[in-house]
């Protein structure tokens, strides 16, 4: 079988005042064309179908229409991410599974059975053409599910849950795929890490499988030979990661094919040291979304700001304070390692970063550079 891995659709998401409905419709049609052209058997959505837990009706309409269109070509399977309300996502399941659409919003999948699918508590088993596909489905895991007081650390808890979800689904006579919404590090060993309020988990928590289809990270990322983030389907942040793709996995050859997505507007960051230069840069960006970094001793007036907003799709205006440019110049000669160590000291009262954490950061940095 051919499996198409997608994630982080974030339907309903806006960019400042700008609606992105048309872009989302366009990229979903592009995905449908990819499904058709590659004779895909199963489409996976690894969480964050919607951008908020109670999405606008228009976003739900887009999802149901796209899922129905896709189901005419293949089985559609979606799990809940941290932006989704699991109960709301799976609410239409009675109607959905009759169309070959399986919505996993909770941790018991046993009600997902239909004519072509055998459901277990931890996921579903799909048979087609004499082949068996075992899909272990894991919606977003949170600290709150551990109970209070917590009996174990979060990494150990996640490893236990993932093992339980594969127990009645995976088998040696089929292709075993894990679909999960998790925040993973690039390290095979080590303790869990925390970034903001999100837990970063070591890859050691993942069960053995033929392919792990992950969601949560918005840029495409290969963690090991068979563990991938497909990334979001559109650019949703000014992070410099313009590349978008979906991943095609062949259950027989175990090979992956990365198929670029070209729909949607670009997110462009421009710099200007005066009003005229800023106006020209925004106009040059055309219909793309713009973040303007404004570095000038003369501040913008209210009327100038309005003119900039009317000149194009200005999403974000960042005023560079005096002295920041000098600080940037001071840091320009420093290596990535030196910058990370300085950042850690600033956050931790002058304490040096642990060597293990620094090594992990450098491994991620070098992977990204590649």
C-alpha positions, 0 to 999 in steps of 0.5 A: 500500500501507499500511505500519504503522511500529512499533519497540522492543517490548522484549518480556520487559522488566520494571519493577523487580520487576513483570512486564509480560507482560500489558501487552505482550500487550494492546498487541500485540492493539491493534496487530493491531486497528489493522492490521485496521481500516486494511487494513495491507499491511506491518507494520514492526518497526524493531528491539529486538523483545526487551529482552535478547539472550537473551530468556526463553522467555515473551517469545519465545512472545509474539513468535511468537504476535503475529507469526503473528496479524499475518501473517494480515492483512499481511506482517511485517518485523522487524530486529534492534536493539541489544538483540536478538541478530541470529542468534537473532532470525532463527533461525526464519526458515525457518518464519517466512517461510512465514507471511509473517514476515521476520526480518532479523537480519544484513546479508545478506537474500538468504535471505529470498526466498519466493513473494511476496518477492524478497530482495536482500542489502540488503533485500526487494522486495514486490509486491502489486496491481501495486505494488512496495515496496522495503524496505532493511533495516539492523539496528543498526550498531556501531563494531565492524563497522568493523574495527580499526583503523577506516578512517573515522569512524562517520558516514562508515561508516554512510553507506556501509553505508546506501548499499550496502543500498539499492543493489540494493533501491531503484528509481525504479519503486517506493516506497522505504522504509528500515527502520533502528535508528539514533541520529539527531540532528535536524540535517541537517548536522554531525559525529556526536555521542556520548551515553554509548556511543551514537553520534548521527548526522547525518541526512545519512547517510540515503539518499534515500527515500520514508520512513525508519522508524527505531527506537531512540528511545522517544518518537515523533519527526519529524525531517523530513517523511519521517523518523520514530521511531515510539517504543516500544509501552509506557512503559518509563522515567519520562521524562515522555513518556507518548504512544505511537503507531504510524505509518501510511504510504501509499505512494501519497499519501506521507502519514502518520497517527499512531495513538495506543496506549492500552494499558499502565499509566502511569508516574507521578512523585509528590513528597512531603515526608512519609510520610503524603503519600507513602503517599496519593500511591502509593495514589492512583496505583492500578494505575499504576507510581510513582516517588516523589521524597521530600523530607523532613528526617525519613528513612523507616524500614525499616518505612515503606519496606515500607508504601510498597512494599505500598501500590501499584506503587512502582518507584523511590524517590528521596530528595532530599538536603538542599540539592538543593531550594535548588539547584533554586530557584537554577536555576529562573530560568535558560533552557534555553540557560543550563542546557545551557551550565552543564551542559557547563562542569561536564562539561568543566572549565569549558570553554564549549560550542561554539556549533554544539553549543549551537544543535543542543541548542536545535533539539532542545529547541524541537522537543520543546517543540512 
